[in-house]
Amino acid sequence: MNIFRKMQGKGQSPPRVAWAEIMHSWVGAVCGMAAVGVLHERVADPADAVLLIGSFGASAVLLYGAPKSPLAQPRNLVLGHVLSALAGVSLRLLMPGPVWLCAALAVATAIALMHWAKALHPPGGATALIAVIGGPKIAALGYWYALVPAGAGALIMLGVALVANNLARNRSYPEYWR
């Protein structure tokens, strides 16, 4: 059966969320990313955004935009980033090349580790990928990459999510800790 035929009648978009929900997501994301940015400014060269890794942007979408998602829960956030960073760094150190294969193995290994740990967090795939392709400043961090930025940034964003999501009347975060 043609996939497009299966989708007929299912072309409606999901309902729009209320403005209050949009604003809570926006404020949470600004505060979470700013908090990681302040960490970066205090411990890293302000001209280089090595501690502001791209995967944190995706984590912000989950934490502040979809806080009820199982993928946005504390265990998933923290373990997902740390395990993925460890996978990425390990593959980069063990495999001299080609980069595309190392990157593919790092992301796949990160997914397997997150599944094994019951801590699937999709932005973790990007954290593993960044460990492989992130350039000389990321490479110079070695296994520290798993602690700072991956672990520390995830913990900072978690702290902000705990405050921001629980200030809203209609939100409660987390859904579960373990």
CORURKA-V220976 format. One line per field, one symbol per residue. ss: DSSP state (H for helix, E for strand, C for the rest). psi: psi as a letter, one per 20 degrees, with the letter a starting at -180 (. if undefined). burial: 1 if it has 16 or more other ideal C-beta (glycine too) atoms within 10 Angstrom, else 0. Layout:
BEGIN
ss->???
psi->???
burial->???
END
This chain:
BEGIN
ss->CCHHHHCCCCCCCCCCCCHHHHHHHHHHHHHHHHHHHHHHHHHCCCCCCCCCCCHHHHHHHHHHHCCCCHHHCHHHHHHHHHHHHHHHHHHHHHCCCCHHHHHHHHHHHHHHHHHHCCCCCCHHHHHHHHHHHCCHHHHHHCCHHHHHHHHHHHHHHHHHHHHHHHHCCCCCCCCCCC
psi->pphhhhipikjqrqqqrqhggghggggggggghhghhggghhirohiplhinqhhhghhhggghhliiphijqggggghggghhgggggghhhhoirqhhgggghggghgggggghjllpohihghggghhgjiahhghhhcihhhgohggggghghggghggghihphjqpprhqh.
burial->0000000000000000000000011001101110011011000100001111101101110111101000111111111111111111111100000000011011101110110000111111111111111100010010001101111111111101100110010010110000
END
